[in-house]
């Protein structure tokens, strides 16, 4: 069961990378292999740091209360992402009705509450080369790692294996970012980027409820 929960958590915190990949593909931005590695390492590193801190905190919490505390953290994160994603989807719909022509800046921006870089990765392309270098994705990697940080903190309290979780997050991000890049470039599935944060929130809610039951 724990292994299944590790996979769920890895998917939940990596769907933002899928959305960024979609945005880059649609806007014809290329992510270098070294840049992809930076993104994956920053997300995995954020989870590792948060899980170490969670372990330290767990020393001061009784074994009976720790899983419930972690479940509550995951629940609140799930609610935050779910509500934010729904609000963003309604906002986009209203904007399309209000201004159906000028939608380029709004496309694929349904990552509520996340960094502006994750909404439009073109802002990370400082030299306008159409390619995101390892240095240019540092801010993007930090933004993607921020959400993973909170989830890792709750995950260790509910009892997930830290080593498996960190590896799973890194590998999942390594797969989902290129997948989003490919789909965005060749099929322009921009709507999937809008749904990614909603799905992420629902998965975190599921994990939170599972820990509390």
NUMAR-164028 format. One line per 4 residues: number of its first residue (from 1); for each residue x, y, z of N, C-alpha, C, O, CB. Coordinates in pm, whole numbers. Each point is the difference from the previous one (the first is absolute). Glycine has a CB too. Layout:
NUMAR-164028
NUM> X/Y/Z/X/Y/Z/X/Y/Z/X/Y/Z/X/Y/Z | ...
end
This chain:
NUMAR-164028
1> 84/-121/0/-84/121/0/87/125/0/-28/97/-71/-154/-221/194 | 291/121/-41/86/117/6/63/29/-136/17/116/-37/29/-166/277 | -11/-55/-314/60/22/-131/-98/67/-94/38/86/-79/109/-285/114 | -274/160/-28/-103/63/-82/-16/146/40/-18/86/-87/-99/-306/61
5> 122/249/154/-12/138/46/120/83/-42/-14/119/-30/-122/-198/225 | 253/18/-198/120/70/-48/-18/42/-145/35/112/-38/109/-243/198 | -198/41/-243/-23/30/-141/-103/112/-13/17/90/-82/38/-328/20 | -161/231/142/-103/104/-3/59/136/36/-27/101/-65/-148/-271/124
9> 257/172/46/60/127/42/93/53/-108/-1/119/-30/-17/-190/270 | 99/-17/-298/93/42/-104/-75/60/-119/42/101/-55/120/-279/128 | -271/115/-111/-82/53/-110/-60/134/37/-2/93/-80/-49/-327/5 | 1/244/198/-67/124/43/95/119/-4/-40/109/-41/-111/-245/187
13> 276/116/-103/92/113/5/77/18/-131/79/93/-13/-58/-128/258 | -43/-54/-341/71/10/-129/-90/47/-113/49/29/-109/100/-210/186 | -279/188/-53/-90/44/-106/23/145/-38/-32/41/-111/-135/-205/191 | 223/242/14/34/138/-36/107/1/-108/-2/85/-89/-57/-8/320
17> 153/-172/-223/102/-12/-103/-60/-38/-134/46/45/-105/118/-108/279 | -267/-21/-172/-70/-36/-123/-64/124/-62/6/19/-122/-50/-251/213 | -18/315/-6/-60/123/-50/102/96/-59/-26/64/-101/-150/-92/270 | 293/37/-104/106/86/-52/50/-54/-134/26/77/-93/41/-13/328
21> -53/-197/-245/41/-60/-126/-98/31/-111/41/30/-113/71/-211/240 | -241/173/-97/-102/36/-99/14/145/-45/-5/30/-119/-149/-198/222 | 174/257/-5/14/143/-33/121/24/-89/-5/78/-94/-105/-18/312 | 219/-128/-186/121/16/-82/-22/-56/-140/43/61/-98/99/-76/305
25> -208/-100/-218/-25/-59/-131/-88/87/-87/28/19/-118/-2/-242/221 | -132/276/-44/-92/86/-75/71/126/-48/-27/49/-110/-166/-138/245 | 282/142/-53/71/124/-34/134/-26/-70/79/92/-20/-189/16/215 | 134/-236/-230/120/-39/-75/129/34/75/99/42/-60/-227/-7/-150
29> 124/-54/343/121/15/80/64/-137/18/-69/-98/29/-28/300/92 | 228/-209/-138/71/-127/13/70/-5/136/65/95/40/-34/-109/-291 | -46/-99/321/66/-19/129/119/-93/-20/-17/-115/-39/-202/149/164 | 339/16/-97/120/-81/-14/-1/-115/101/-59/12/107/185/190/-189
33> -61/-314/49/9/-110/96/59/44/134/-45/-44/105/71/-113/-297 | 75/244/188/58/50/125/-101/83/79/-1/-3/123/228/4/-231 | -313/73/36/-103/79/66/-105/-90/64/-46/27/111/85/159/-275 | -75/-292/94/-96/-97/54/56/-65/127/-72/-21/97/-18/-22/-329
37> 219/13/230/64/-60/116/-4/96/119/-22/-43/114/170/-93/-265 | -125/264/126/-5/100/107/-139/4/62/-14/2/122/192/133/-238 | -283/-134/31/-137/3/49/-29/-121/88/-58/13/108/-12/114/-313 | 111/-245/159/-26/-123/74/74/-2/133/-56/-39/103/21/-81/-319
41> 161/161/214/80/-1/122/-52/101/102/4/-26/120/194/-45/-255 | -246/186/88/-52/100/93/-128/-46/66/-21/23/119/126/155/-257 | -192/-244/61/-124/-53/59/30/-113/97/-54/-3/111/-71/66/-319 | 212/-156/167/37/-110/88/72/53/124/-22/-50/111/40/-103/-310
45> 67/254/181/70/59/114/-94/68/97/18/-9/121/178/39/-267 | -298/39/92/-98/66/86/-75/-102/85/-25/22/118/0/162/-287 | -11/-297/107/-69/-106/74/92/-60/106/-43/-26/112/-98/-24/-315 | 267/29/167/96/-58/94/16/90/123/-1/-48/113/120/-64/-303
49> -103/242/167/18/94/111/-125/3/88/11/-3/122/145/140/-263 | -274/-130/79/-123/7/78/-24/-129/79/-53/5/111/-42/152/-281 | 133/-271/113/-20/-126/71/97/-13/116/-35/-58/103/-46/-47/-314 | 203/157/197/95/2/112/-55/87/113/4/-38/117/190/3/-275
53> -247/153/121/-59/88/101/-121/-65/65/-23/14/120/105/185/-247 | -161/-271/45/-116/-70/54/40/-110/98/-67/-22/101/-54/73/-311 | 233/-119/178/51/-103/91/39/61/134/-28/-56/106/110/-77/-303 | -16/249/190/41/69/123/-123/38/82/-4/-19/121/213/106/-235
57> -309/-32/46/-123/38/70/-70/-122/59/-59/7/108/34/190/-262 | 33/-309/81/-67/-121/45/53/-52/132/-69/-73/71/28/19/-307 | 165/91/269/59/-43/127/-79/58/118/-7/-61/106/233/46/-216 | -284/134/89/-73/68/107/-150/-27/-4/-75/56/80/250/119/-84
61> -218/-261/-88/-142/-32/-12/-18/-149/27/81/-82/-43/-119/269/-126 | -67/-220/239/-24/-141/31/-27/-78/-128/-56/55/-94/-36/8/319 | 131/-190/-231/-21/-82/-120/-146/-9/-41/-31/-22/-117/230/-107/181 | -290/145/32/-142/-7/-32/-48/127/-70/-88/-6/-86/55/-145/282
65> 90/263/-158/-46/129/-55/70/38/-130/-57/73/-80/7/-2/312 | 173/-120/-254/78/40/-118/-72/-29/-132/-6/89/-85/211/-131/218 | -259/-79/-153/-70/-26/-127/-119/92/-22/-27/43/-113/101/-278/130 | -146/265/91/-115/90/-14/46/142/-34/-63/69/-80/-66/-210/244
69> 239/183/-101/53/133/-33/43/9/-144/-27/99/-68/101/-74/302 | -7/-131/-283/40/-2/-141/-120/-2/-93/0/65/-104/208/-182/170 | -310/40/-27/-122/-5/-81/-68/135/-10/-51/38/-105/22/-274/171 | 28/310/46/-61/133/1/78/95/-91/-60/80/-73/-24/-118/309
73> 216/29/-232/83/84/-87/-32/-29/-147/-19/93/-80/202/-88/255 | -189/-134/-211/-31/-37/-138/-141/44/-39/-24/42/-113/179/-237/133 | -248/185/74/-138/44/-27/-5/149/-30/-64/42/-97/-22/-222/246 | 152/260/-67/0/145/-21/68/37/-132/-45/89/-71/46/-55/320
77> 108/-104/-282/66/26/-128/-91/-38/-116/-9/72/-99/233/-111/207 | -291/-75/-94/-94/-43/-105/-113/99/-19/-37/33/-113/93/-268/165 | -111/284/60/-107/99/-8/49/128/-66/-70/60/-82/-35/-157/287 | 226/139/-168/57/123/-55/13/-9/-152/-41/92/-71/164/-54/286
81> -66/-147/-263/20/-16/-144/-132/-20/-74/-19/54/-109/244/-151/155 | -316/20/15/-128/-27/-66/-83/126/-13/-49/32/-109/54/-265/198 | -20/306/20/-78/125/-3/65/101/-92/-68/67/-78/-12/-110/312 | 214/55/-226/70/94/-87/-16/-34/-146/-18/89/-84/180/-51/265
85> -156/-168/-214/-13/-43/-140/-141/27/-52/-17/45/-113/191/-221/152 | -275/149/44/-139/26/-41/-23/148/-23/-62/40/-98/-14/-242/227 | 127/284/-37/-14/146/-16/68/47/-128/-54/86/-71/45/-59/320 | 127/-82/-279/72/40/-120/-73/-42/-127/-3/74/-98/217/-91/225
89> -275/-102/-124/-75/-46/-117/-120/89/-26/-29/33/-115/104/-267/161 | -146/273/60/-114/92/-16/47/137/-48/-67/64/-81/-57/-188/261 | 240/168/-129/54/129/-43/32/-1/-149/-31/95/-72/125/-59/302 | -32/-145/-275/33/-11/-142/-125/-1/-86/-4/63/-106/212/-187/166
93> -310/52/-13/-125/-5/-76/-62/139/-12/-49/38/-106/13/-273/183 | 39/310/34/-54/136/-2/80/90/-92/-57/84/-71/-25/-115/304 | 214/14/-234/85/82/-86/-26/-30/-148/2/91/-84/171/-85/265 | -197/-133/-213/-27/-36/-138/-131/60/-48/-12/41/-116/141/-252/149
97> -227/216/56/-128/62/-36/17/151/-15/-58/61/-89/-66/-243/211 | 204/241/-34/21/144/-1/86/44/-118/-29/102/-64/8/-101/311 | 127/-79/-276/93/36/-108/43/-129/-71/108/-52/28/-26/258/99 | -165/-258/-218/30/-127/-64/117/5/-98/48/-105/-42/-287/52/69
101> 285/172/-65/106/12/-101/137/-5/64/85/-79/-41/-238/212/-102 | 174/-48/244/134/13/61/15/-98/116/-15/38/116/24/205/-183 | 20/-368/33/12/-103/103/140/-59/9/22/-91/80/-260/42/-115 | 332/98/-42/133/-60/-2/68/6/136/65/-96/41/-47/160/-279
105> -35/48/309/67/13/129/-66/-82/109/59/-24/105/13/249/-172 | -201/-268/41/-72/-76/100/11/-149/-22/-28/-77/92/-126/267/-67 | 193/-232/-142/1/-142/-32/94/-77/90/115/39/23/-169/18/-258 | 2/-170/286/80/-90/82/52/65/128/109/-32/48/-45/-85/-256
109> -147/210/263/42/68/122/-75/-52/121/-6/67/103/61/134/-237 | -112/-319/124/-82/-51/109/79/-69/108/-36/-111/39/-142/86/-200 | 282/84/211/77/-58/109/-10/97/116/93/75/30/67/-199/-187 | -279/121/223/-33/102/98/98/1/116/36/-105/55/-274/83/-120
113> 280/142/100/87/16/115/146/-35/-24/81/18/91/-278/-65/44 | 233/-1/-252/140/-36/-27/71/120/-61/-63/99/-37/1/-343/4 | 192/232/23/80/110/-52/-43/39/-140/-49/-82/-76/238/6/216 | -169/203/-173/-32/48/-134/81/-72/-106/-43/-12/-115/-14/234/211
117> 175/-269/-58/83/-74/-95/-67/-129/-43/14/-41/-115/190/141/219 | -276/-166/-15/-67/-124/-35/-120/26/-89/-43/-88/-74/122/-14/288 | -134/223/-206/-113/35/-85/46/32/-142/-65/-38/-97/-58/125/297 | 235/-20/-210/53/35/-131/152/-14/2/71/95/32/-265/64/-76
121> 245/-278/10/145/-25/6/82/89/-93/123/3/12/-177/-235/47 | -10/304/-150/74/91/-88/75/106/80/102/52/-44/-271/-92/-136 | 116/72/299/66/100/82/134/-48/52/85/80/39/-309/7/25 | 244/-219/-62/129/-54/43/105/8/-111/120/-9/27/-241/-144/130
125> 76/170/-281/91/5/-114/56/142/-13/-46/80/-80/-83/-263/-38 | 231/211/199/53/135/11/65/49/-129/-6/119/-31/41/-162/272 | 27/-46/-316/70/43/-121/-86/-18/-126/49/21/-111/165/-81/222 | -341/23/-93/-94/-15/-112/52/-94/-108/-23/20/-119/-58/211/165
129> 151/-334/-2/58/-94/-96/-97/-112/-38/22/-71/-98/200/122/193 | -330/-66/-20/-92/-110/-24/44/-128/67/-64/-104/-17/5/210/-198 | 167/-99/292/53/-116/72/26/39/144/62/103/27/42/-195/-239 | -152/10/306/20/27/141/127/-69/47/7/-123/3/-257/146/34
133> 349/55/-1/127/-55/47/-13/-40/147/-100/31/65/227/110/-231 | -25/-209/218/-1/-44/139/-9/120/95/-66/-7/103/200/-196/-166 | -67/312/29/-6/119/84/-137/65/-5/-50/48/102/294/-13/-140 | -306/-33/-79/-130/65/-14/-112/-75/71/-101/61/35/180/28/-252
137> -63/-219/239/-108/-75/65/14/-4/152/-80/-66/67/61/-71/-273 | 119/205/261/16/-2/145/-123/56/71/-50/-60/96/297/84/-127 | -297/90/-16/-121/57/60/-120/-89/-21/-83/-16/89/176/243/-126 | -102/-284/-82/-111/-91/-31/7/-124/89/-102/-46/51/97/130/-289
141> 126/-139/255/16/-116/85/-34/28/145/-56/-85/69/231/6/-223 | -141/200/200/-33/38/137/-151/10/18/-53/-40/104/270/163/-87 | -286/-68/-117/-145/12/8/-66/-138/2/-95/-22/75/107/242/-196 | 38/-310/39/-56/-135/-4/32/-76/129/-80/-82/45/101/82/-295
145> 95/27/307/38/-69/122/-74/49/124/-8/-72/99/228/37/-201 | -274/156/96/-68/57/116/-122/-84/41/-21/-24/119/100/252/-189 | -158/-271/-28/-118/-81/30/40/-139/48/-65/-56/89/-65/185/-259 | 234/-182/112/49/-131/42/50/5/145/-9/-100/72/72/47/-311
149> -11/167/280/51/15/136/-110/-23/102/19/-78/94/152/241/-178 | -283/-99/68/-110/-16/95/-54/-141/4/-31/-53/107/-26/289/-144 | 44/-298/-80/-53/-136/-7/94/-99/67/-45/-93/67/-73/152/-280 | 248/-40/196/97/-90/63/-6/7/151/19/-100/68/126/126/-266
153> -171/91/250/-10/18/145/-114/-83/57/15/-67/102/79/299/-125 | -209/-228/-45/-114/-79/47/20/-148/-25/-44/-83/79/-103/277/-121 | 215/-227/-70/17/-141/-38/80/-78/102/-34/-115/31/20/184/-268 | 121/-9/290/84/-74/95/-74/-23/132/23/-99/69/183/198/-175
157> -297/-7/141/-76/-17/123/-101/-113/-11/-30/-66/100/60/308/-54 | -82/-266/-167/-96/-110/-16/71/-134/-17/-65/-104/-7/-98/264/-95 | 296/-158/95/76/-124/-1/57/-45/-132/44/-114/-11/-185/55/192 | 142/147/-283/57/-40/-128/152/-9/10/64/78/71/-258/30/-191
161> 251/-202/47/144/-21/0/69/120/-67/-26/28/-117/-6/-281/112 | 120/324/77/65/120/-57/82/-29/-125/-7/75/-97/13/18/326 | 73/-201/-228/87/-29/-113/-84/-33/-124/27/53/-109/151/-138/266 | -278/-1/-142/-86/-35/-113/-75/122/-52/-16/16/-121/-9/-247/214
165> -20/316/-1/-78/118/-41/86/97/-79/-44/51/-104/-100/-77/306 | 265/52/-155/89/94/-70/34/-53/-140/-3/75/-97/99/0/318 | -64/-203/-230/33/-59/-130/-122/5/-92/13/32/-119/157/-182/228 | -287/117/-55/-122/-1/-81/-32/138/-54/-41/14/-115/-45/-205/251
169> 103/294/-53/-28/138/-44/94/40/-113/-43/56/-100/-37/3/331 | 210/-88/-214/96/34/-104/-27/-70/-131/5/62/-106/161/-24/284 | -194/-168/-172/-25/-77/-121/-132/40/-67/-8/8/-122/138/-197/220 | -232/214/-17/-130/40/-56/10/134/-72/-54/18/-109/-62/-144/290
173> 187/219/-118/22/130/-66/80/-19/-129/-27/67/-101/21/50/325 | 103/-207/-220/83/-27/-118/-83/-54/-116/35/22/-116/159/-68/268 | -302/-23/-123/-87/-55/-103/-109/98/-44/-30/11/-119/75/-238/212 | -103/299/3/-117/83/-31/35/130/-71/-77/46/-85/-32/-145/283
177> 222/159/-165/37/125/-70/19/-24/-150/-58/74/-80/168/9/292 | -30/-182/-254/12/-27/-145/-131/-44/-63/-27/32/-116/263/-93/155 | -318/-13/36/-130/-42/-53/-87/121/-31/-64/7/-105/79/-222/235 | -17/311/-36/-76/123/-24/57/79/-116/-74/57/-80/16/-51/321
181> 190/-2/-250/67/72/-109/-40/-59/-135/-29/73/-95/223/-18/246 | -196/-188/-159/-35/-68/-125/-146/26/-38/-30/34/-114/202/-211/164 | -262/159/46/-143/19/-29/-31/145/-35/-80/27/-89/26/-216/245 | 119/283/-86/-24/141/-29/51/40/-136/-62/80/-69/75/-34/310
185> 101/-102/-282/61/37/-128/-75/-58/-118/-21/69/-100/240/-56/215 | -259/-139/-106/-57/-69/-116/-152/-5/-2/-60/-17/-105/265/-116/101 | -267/149/121/-146/-13/3/-69/120/62/-122/12/-8/153/-256/22 | 46/334/48/-55/123/59/-112/-30/100/-105/64/-3/164/60/-206
189> -36/-223/297/-99/-34/101/10/96/118/30/-40/112/-21/-201/-183 | -35/369/45/13/100/105/-97/-20/114/30/34/114/48/121/-286 | -196/-211/142/-101/-18/103/48/-96/109/-45/9/115/-133/35/-286 | 268/-136/136/52/-95/99/84/72/104/3/-41/116/-4/-139/-289
193> 68/287/133/77/79/96/-91/70/99/38/20/116/139/12/-287 | -297/7/126/-96/64/89/-57/-99/101/-32/38/113/-23/124/-294 | 42/-288/142/-57/-101/88/104/-63/93/-37/-60/100/-132/15/-275 | 297/59/142/105/-63/80/-3/41/147/7/-87/87/132/80/-292
197> -150/137/239/-3/37/142/-123/-51/71/5/-31/120/125/232/-176 | -243/-211/-15/-122/-54/60/20/-147/36/-37/-44/109/-104/207/-241 | 198/-239/40/26/-141/25/101/-16/113/-13/-90/83/-37/38/-324 | 150/138/245/100/-4/106/-66/21/136/29/-72/96/145/158/-256
201> -262/13/168/-70/27/125/-87/-116/45/-4/-34/118/6/274/-177 | -71/-301/-35/-87/-114/33/81/-119/50/-43/-71/91/-121/149/-264 | 281/-99/115/85/-110/45/53/25/141/9/-93/80/55/47/-320 | -29/170/270/45/31/135/-115/-14/100/22/-43/113/150/199/-207
205> -292/-121/53/-117/-21/86/-19/-148/30/-27/-39/113/-81/245/-208 | 123/-288/-7/-15/-145/16/103/-52/100/-32/-80/89/-55/60/-325 | 212/65/222/106/-44/92/-28/46/142/22/-74/96/141/81/-284 | -212/116/202/-31/52/132/-112/-78/67/12/-38/117/62/263/-193
209> -182/-250/2/-110/-78/55/44/-141/36/-42/-54/103/-118/189/-238 | 245/-195/51/48/-136/26/78/-6/132/-10/-98/74/21/56/-322 | 66/147/275/80/1/122/-86/19/124/37/-43/109/153/134/-240 | -307/-26/116/-86/27/114/-97/-113/29/-57/-6/109/79/246/-160
213> -42/-329/-44/-96/-109/19/61/-114/81/-66/-100/26/-44/161/-244
end
